[in-house]
Amino acid sequence: MRIAVCDDQMDELNAIEDILKNVKDSNIESVEIYQDIRHLKEEFQDGKQPDILIMDICHEFNSAILETKERQEGIDCAYELNQEYPELQIIYMTGDTTIYSQRIFLKPVNLLGYLKKPVDPRILKQLLKIAKARLKQDEKKRVTIMCQNYKQVFYIDEIRYLESNAHRTIIHTLGNEYVCYEKISELEKKMGDSFVRCHQSFLVNMKYIRRIGNKSFILENGEEVSISKRRYSETQEQYYRYSDEVMM
């Protein structure tokens, strides 16, 4: 598990980091701490998103740091990140559990748990056990791909389509694009039955198809992905079969 912790208090960050480093049998791969939300967001954009985000729910972030005129708190940042990365598990922490008891339902996230400061190591360890079980269930939904000089873990459901271009494969996800040098034909074997090879250069997740046209798929975000003439009949049949199964 990769864990990120975000809080404006360095003593809180250090305390949680110490707890996490002393947890046994938890499969923790890395722990990163952040006082600067901008740095945290940059890590996500660079493809280094964690499995778990522990966020100070009431931390007010400087508008200059966030490059926005609106006042934002930890709950807002966690919500935005979870909208872009739905599989991210969130743990909120706060010194006052009553203030946000209603707001957490107005901005729903993939909530793993809630910690009261000072953090009780026993509670945090119990939450990590739950997270470990969830991740184990999700293993079949994830794929690890070498992107440039680092390994990137993708949730298959978050991949819109793959594009082969000049000896590279571009992975188009909900939140970003990644470049790898693995052949699209090899990646096709890892993607599963929800993907259709509609073109020599394209492999599409049918979950994100809005409709099929005469020469292309129209995706839910408006993008068009070409369907080759040679593959059209087979692609159409596979897409309709998938649609029927989803509707059942």
GIWO-V495507 format. One record per pair of residues at least 4 apart in sequence whose ideal C-beta (glycine too) atoms are under 6 Angstrom apart, sorted by sequence separation. I is the first residue (numbers start at 1). GAP is how many residues later the second one is. D is the distance in whole Angstrom. If there is no record, write none. Layout:
# GIWO-V495507
I	GAP	D
I	GAP	D
This chain:
# GIWO-V495507
61	4	6
72	4	4
81	4	6
100	4	5
115	4	5
182	4	5
191	4	4
198	4	6
219	4	4
231	4	5
7	5	5
34	5	6
43	5	4
44	5	5
61	5	5
63	5	6
119	5	6
146	5	6
147	5	4
154	5	6
164	5	5
165	5	6
172	5	6
182	5	6
212	5	6
227	5	5
7	6	5
34	6	4
63	6	6
66	6	6
82	6	6
197	6	5
198	6	6
218	6	6
144	7	5
145	7	6
162	7	6
163	7	4
170	7	6
171	7	4
211	7	5
5	8	6
195	8	5
196	8	6
209	8	5
210	8	5
216	8	4
217	8	5
227	8	5
144	9	5
162	9	6
170	9	6
188	9	6
216	9	6
195	10	6
196	10	6
210	10	5
216	10	5
5	11	5
20	11	5
61	11	5
142	11	6
143	11	5
161	11	5
168	11	5
169	11	5
194	11	6
208	11	5
216	11	6
78	12	5
160	12	5
194	12	5
208	12	5
60	13	5
142	13	6
143	13	6
168	13	6
169	13	6
194	13	6
204	13	6
17	14	6
113	14	4
141	14	6
159	14	5
58	15	6
59	15	4
112	15	6
141	15	5
158	15	5
169	15	5
188	15	5
17	16	6
158	16	5
57	17	5
56	18	5
57	18	5
55	19	5
90	19	5
97	19	5
112	19	6
184	19	6
13	20	4
90	20	6
164	20	4
89	21	6
90	21	5
91	21	5
204	21	5
91	22	5
92	22	5
93	22	4
95	22	4
162	22	6
55	23	5
89	23	4
202	23	5
37	24	5
93	24	6
162	25	6
1	26	5
1	27	5
2	27	5
8	27	6
38	27	5
82	27	4
199	27	5
212	27	6
2	28	5
3	28	5
4	28	5
5	28	5
6	28	5
79	28	4
82	28	6
198	29	4
199	29	5
79	30	6
78	31	6
147	31	5
75	32	6
147	33	5
198	33	6
206	33	6
6	34	6
146	34	6
53	35	6
57	35	4
145	35	5
49	36	6
58	36	5
91	36	6
206	36	5
52	37	5
53	37	5
54	37	5
55	37	6
56	37	6
57	37	5
164	37	4
198	37	4
163	39	6
196	39	6
37	40	5
162	41	4
89	42	6
196	42	5
57	43	5
161	43	4
160	45	6
4	46	4
159	46	6
3	47	6
143	47	5
2	48	4
160	48	5
2	49	5
3	49	5
4	49	5
5	49	4
6	49	5
7	49	4
1	50	5
8	51	5
161	64	6
87	68	5
52	79	6
84	91	4
19	102	5
23	102	6
26	102	5
16	103	6
19	105	6
27	105	6
47	105	5
47	131	6
